[in-house]
Amino acid sequence: MDVVGIALSGLSASSAGLAVQANNVANQQSDGFKAKRVDLVAEASGGVRVSSLLQDPASAGPGASNVDLATEMVTGMGFDLMYRANLKVLKSADELMQATLDLKA
């Protein structure tokens, strides 16, 4: 897998993680809601993918959800950082390709 494919897989995985995290926050007040977590695995050829969606095993009180906003905030910050890093990789690859094309012109 090339650098662009690796960065795109990171963007896809971080987008999925942010979507799950946002769903957890949106359902925090829903009785009986169980928070979900994405399980990311590295690909042999490079990159990352979502292997599964897991239910958070943390217990909740009767009729309450087990969503912890502090955990969700930290999780969201991690996925945001992952997304931004992969965007920078794509931008760098684009600039490198442009410089290479400029040399050939």
C-alpha positions, 0 to 999 in steps of 0.5 A: 500500500502506498503512502496515500492509501495508508493515510486514507485508511487512517482518515477512514478509521478516525472518521469511524471512531469520531462517529461512534464517539459522537453517537455515545455522547448523543445517547448519554442520557438514554436509559440503558444505552451502552457506549460503543468502542471501535477496535482498530487493527494494523493492516499487514500492507500498511494502514489501519482498519476498523475490525469491530465495534465493541460494547464498553463493558463498564457498568452503569446504574439501573436505567442509566447509560454507561457513557462517561463524558470525560472518556468520550472527550479524550477519545474524541481528541485522540481521533481528531489528532489521528485525523489531522495527522493523516491529513498532513500526510496527504498534504505532504504527499501532494506537495512532494508530487507537485515538486516532482512534476515541477522538476520534470516540466 
